[in-house]
Amino acid sequence: SQEQWVLASTSKGFGMKKFFALDGSNCLDCPFSMGNGNGGCYTHKFQQYVGFLSLLRSVKLQDLTPLDDDKMRAVNDMCYDTYVRFGTYGEPSLMPKHLVESMSMVAKSWTGYTHQWSKDWAKDYGKWFMASTHSQEEADTATTKEYRSFIATERGDEKAVSCPASKEAGYKSNCAKCGLCSGLLGKGNKDVKILQH
């Protein structure tokens, strides 16, 4: 968020809690957001925090200009024949659709997750992203919105394949190699589940 960028660019010694409390405009109404939810996001770890600070401190004010053709080309060049993780931190459906489409077209594989799947403005993102759901009922509803689901579950009895990168599946793969969580246009055609961790 802009608030996190300002904090990282102008302050020191503020700590993880204050930084992640400003995640609201990145994470919207995600239930794991520190600013708008109950916290607990897997990105709220020290290593990620240090990485976010480093990245934000490298962004200069002049870099915060609107997306133009030169920036699109630069982003696509970075994505070419690589694994792209949409929403490594924050809500990926805030990205322009044409940018998501072009990035996924040149990537070797991608994954993406959104808690905004039920919103009308996010309806087309099901092509590239998984609906972040937490029950079979939510997953069934996401299907009607043209999304496949990634179900973070407490029960584990949902009608979905176990995430190959999960503990319960024996860490058979990792996200970059697997690529099942790539919406309707990617590799998979079933919902995916993982036990909440």
ZIWO-V731735 format. One line per field, one symbol per residue. psi: psi as a letter, one per 30 degrees, with the letter a starting at -180 (. if undefined). Layout:
psi->???
//
This chain:
psi->leeeeeeeffllgfleeeeffggefefbgkfgkeefagagkffhleeeeeeeeeeeffkleffhllkaeeeeeeeeeefkhlkkjkhekljfffkkeeeeeeeeeflelllkkkfgffkefgefffeflkkjlgleeeeeeeefghklkjjjlfegglilkkkfglefgghfaleeedgehhaffaelgllklkkk.
//
